Amino acid sequence: MKKQTDHQDASAPSSSRWAGVGIKICGMKYPDNIIEIGSLLPDYMGFIFWEKSARYFDGVIPNLPKSIKKVGVFVNERTEVILAKTNKHDLQAIQLHGHESVAFCQELKNKIDRKIDIIKVFSVDDSFDFEELKPFETVCDYFLFDTKGKLPGGNGTTFNWKVLEKYPSSKPFFLSGGIGIDEMGAINEISKTNLPLYAIDVNSKFEIEPGLKNIQLCKDALQYVSTDNKIKK
């Protein structure tokens, strides 16, 4: 990573990838598919606990390699539900994808009794005001920038990444929103800047259907990230 923070540890993305940029495969749903994707060893796997999502997860997460951090994605959910899901599935990260306030994040952080990363999501368009981030600096571990759209996430389109040039913080962030193989070159260029890009978050462009990931495409993405070269077919 270009900028390390105290909470990053040995389980953080490997330095052999794009100067430490990791990958999160989100929207996992089916047990066999989860196991197959887990065998590819992404840094994170995301499970959506928002009932309105086509990728809503309501099962049991199969055993995964310990190097993979399991992320629970929540949208305007009560702290009690988040904590219950976190304990049930032994989550290592909580992604807040709704309109959660600074006070809510602080309350959640206070109630967690073990080391769990809190990822706060912000929906971005050309007019996004990065000043909104300042109050959240002390109550979350990472930011995640997704494309502003009709849904809280999963809109399948990228936002104008040029706006990231205005990013005023050293807080590491995930980049999300319609990322596919075709976007890897542009992400590579971002990774060469001073922006604290921590990981990319991929979902819909790596699917056969909602929640069912295409194994070969995921392999390609991981190969691209780990080699910093164009994918070798």
ChimeraX attribute file (.defattr): number of C-alpha atoms within 10 A of each C-alpha:
attribute: neighborCount
match mode: 1-to-1
recipient: residues
	/A:1	22
	/A:2	17
	/A:3	13
	/A:4	14
	/A:5	11
	/A:6	6
	/A:7	10
	/A:8	12
	/A:9	9
	/A:10	7
	/A:11	12
	/A:12	19
	/A:13	24
	/A:14	15
	/A:15	13
	/A:16	14
	/A:17	18
	/A:18	26
	/A:19	19
	/A:20	21
	/A:21	25
	/A:22	25
	/A:23	24
	/A:24	25
	/A:25	23
	/A:26	25
	/A:27	29
	/A:28	23
	/A:29	23
	/A:30	18
	/A:31	15
	/A:32	11
	/A:33	16
	/A:34	20
	/A:35	15
	/A:36	14
	/A:37	21
	/A:38	21
	/A:39	12
	/A:40	15
	/A:41	19
	/A:42	21
	/A:43	22
	/A:44	24
	/A:45	24
	/A:46	24
	/A:47	25
	/A:48	24
	/A:49	20
	/A:50	19
	/A:51	12
	/A:52	10
	/A:53	16
	/A:54	14
	/A:55	22
	/A:56	18
	/A:57	21
	/A:58	13
	/A:59	10
	/A:60	11
	/A:61	18
	/A:62	13
	/A:63	10
	/A:64	17
	/A:65	13
	/A:66	10
	/A:67	15
	/A:68	20
	/A:69	23
	/A:70	23
	/A:71	27
	/A:72	27
	/A:73	24
	/A:74	23
	/A:75	20
	/A:76	14
	/A:77	16
	/A:78	12
	/A:79	17
	/A:80	11
	/A:81	12
	/A:82	22
	/A:83	16
	/A:84	11
	/A:85	16
	/A:86	19
	/A:87	12
	/A:88	11
	/A:89	16
	/A:90	15
	/A:91	18
	/A:92	18
	/A:93	21
	/A:94	25
	/A:95	23
	/A:96	24
	/A:97	22
	/A:98	18
	/A:99	15
	/A:100	16
	/A:101	15
	/A:102	18
	/A:103	12
	/A:104	15
	/A:105	20
	/A:106	14
	/A:107	13
	/A:108	19
	/A:109	18
	/A:110	10
	/A:111	12
	/A:112	14
	/A:113	8
	/A:114	8
	/A:115	10
	/A:116	18
	/A:117	19
	/A:118	21
	/A:119	23
	/A:120	27
	/A:121	25
	/A:122	22
	/A:123	20
	/A:124	22
	/A:125	17
	/A:126	13
	/A:127	7
	/A:128	14
	/A:129	12
	/A:130	15
	/A:131	10
	/A:132	10
	/A:133	16
	/A:134	11
	/A:135	12
	/A:136	17
	/A:137	16
	/A:138	11
	/A:139	20
	/A:140	21
	/A:141	21
	/A:142	19
	/A:143	23
	/A:144	24
	/A:145	22
	/A:146	26
	/A:147	25
	/A:148	20
	/A:149	16
	/A:150	8
	/A:151	12
	/A:152	19
	/A:153	22
	/A:154	24
	/A:155	15
	/A:156	17
	/A:157	18
	/A:158	18
	/A:159	20
	/A:160	11
	/A:161	16
	/A:162	10
	/A:163	15
	/A:164	16
	/A:165	11
	/A:166	11
	/A:167	15
	/A:168	12
	/A:169	14
	/A:170	14
	/A:171	20
	/A:172	19
	/A:173	21
	/A:174	22
	/A:175	23
	/A:176	25
	/A:177	26
	/A:178	21
	/A:179	21
	/A:180	19
	/A:181	16
	/A:182	9
	/A:183	11
	/A:184	19
	/A:185	15
	/A:186	10
	/A:187	18
	/A:188	17
	/A:189	10
	/A:190	18
	/A:191	20
	/A:192	13
	/A:193	11
	/A:194	11
	/A:195	20
	/A:196	21
	/A:197	27
	/A:198	26
	/A:199	24
	/A:200	23
	/A:201	22
	/A:202	26
	/A:203	25
	/A:204	24
	/A:205	21
	/A:206	25
	/A:207	17
	/A:208	12
	/A:209	12
	/A:210	18
	/A:211	24
	/A:212	20
	/A:213	25
	/A:214	17
	/A:215	16
	/A:216	11
	/A:217	16
	/A:218	22
	/A:219	17
	/A:220	17
	/A:221	21
	/A:222	21
	/A:223	17
	/A:224	20
	/A:225	25
	/A:226	19
	/A:227	13
	/A:228	16
	/A:229	13
	/A:230	14
	/A:231	15
	/A:232	8
	/A:233	4
